[in-house]
Amino acid sequence: MFSWRGNLSLAAGGTIIATIVLFVLFGPLVSGYEFDQMDMRNRLQLPSAIHWLGTDNFGRDLWTRMAVGARVSMVIAVSSVAIAVVVGVTVGLVSGYFGGWVDLAIMRVVDIFLGIPPIVLALAIVAALGPGVVNLTLSLAAVFWTEYARVVRSVTLSHREADYVAAAVALGASKARILFIEILPNVVGPVIVLATLGIGTAIIAESGLSFLGFGVEPPTPTWGWTLAYGTRYLRAAPWLSTVAGLAIMITVLGFNLFGDGLRDYLDPRGVARRYRRLSST
Amino acid sequence: MTVLEVKALTTVLHLPFGTVPVVNNVSLDLHAGETLGIVGESGCGKSMLALSLLGLQPNPPAEISSGSAHFENVDLLDMPPARLRRIRGKRIGMIFQDPMAALNPVMKIGDQITEVLRRHLDMSRSAAKRRAVDLLELVRVPDPVRRAGEYPFQLSGGLRQRVMIAIALSCNPAVLIADEPTTALDVTIQRQILELVRDLQADRGMAVLHITHDLGLISEHADRVMVMYAGRIIEQATTVNIIDHPRHPYTAGLVNCAPALGQNRNSHLSEIPGIVPPLNQLPPGCSFEPRCLRRLARCRQVVPELDRHHSRHVTACHNPCSA
């Protein structure tokens, strides 16, 4: 039986993520403002009963902008990490399992990607493709996939020589089966940890690129943009950057906790640990 | 009826210092329903022989250089990979030495059995599931329904080896290759596992190729025994003949090495002097010659052939012990 109490970090992380989802879905509705509704008489207002999180330099409601921005930031972060995971895991499995010149060729490509500073690589790709949500997502995925390829390759290398793989071959399993049914479940643990950390990195990278004008264009709000732009008004309205920064921090924390808990939950040995903990209390 | 006929199989290892034969000109035949024991020290090539039969030798560095292995009238060594995959696990099952490592740690026991059933027998998910539980019951795993939902680490070594046997037998193979199936288990579990294999074999008329270094163990369970030394077969006979009248000095040495329960603890336990020579430094004559107490002058120059005069008890020795 599954129990939330058995896995605190999964519960805490799940709660945080669920709260963000609710905020994204209902935040703009309950505030009563549009995200791009300007009000020049009420610029840089302190948080109050009228504007729950205050207003920005154009008098736009920050609560609404955070909720709408969460949608954009989340979509970019989650989908860029998802693309990077799919590409990186596949490449890593193939590279680690087949070895030889396949491995050599793939790893040199990875080295080339790793040799370019991440922000420069992302900038170059967005510059070539043009700004926008989709292109930003692709450029972030292009930066992130190498990490998964490396980690999955090294885990695959150790599992390739395991007896259970030899046993599976002796039982008539094909190479594709060995890779995706026997070895893949064994690399899930480290990939989940990396991916949850990666979502935080992606949110921050998105804010950096948006700030440089290569990401999402105003007036579409993103957390990164709010964080970066708020620094210009840090003395007059410190809540702008603070709210955006806290939102990013809490989100990253939520995903990290969730990923940590998920890894424990998916680890077969973790099941026994939970059982023991439950039966002893 | 012969189910597996191996002729002049040679597997070589490509090593930095040169190419050496690790299985050297081995021929054997395996009949339905019998157990053939292959005995030898570590590194004598017995495991490599088993792996070569199914094309599982680690390549590189190992490579089958010549020979044939006919199974159900087709040569296993000369077969497209896709076809060989349909024989592995279906017609020829295999059990490995270390049950701790031979099961996937992140897959449930039941799933590991159903996977093989679905692959080879095209069973539906639910039919395979029922069959998996039946198989676990067959290999005498208590509470098979619960065990099927557990992971390998939740099972003891003996139980895991039973699961391996269940997987190996799931498709009713004609031949079971058991590569030191009980080496990693303690003595009482050893006996249970071997008795289990024997009972299942009798039920199904399956042939078993049992590879071990334990002559005592094999003497109880094999019909015939082949003794390997440095990649070659040096003696082959019925189990009784091997134990009671070993003809090759090496076999005689192995038999004398085995301690007996109740033996005087102060009495000298005999041994075979020296070690197996490295494969790249094999003597030109008989491989066993440097360690042999009965060596003759020509043992140093001429490799002894298996003498075919006694069809039931063959030995490769220039100066065999008298029968």
Interface residues (C-beta under 8 A of the other chain):
Chain A: A162 D163 Y164 A166 A167 A168 V169 A170 L171 G172 A173 S174 R177 I181 E182 P185 N186 V188 D267 P268 R269 V271 A272
Chain B: L54 L56 A82 R85 R86 I87 R88 G89 K90 G93 M94 F96 D98 A101 A102 L103 N104 P105 V106 M107 E115 V116 R119 H120 Y151 F153 Q154 M164 I167 A168
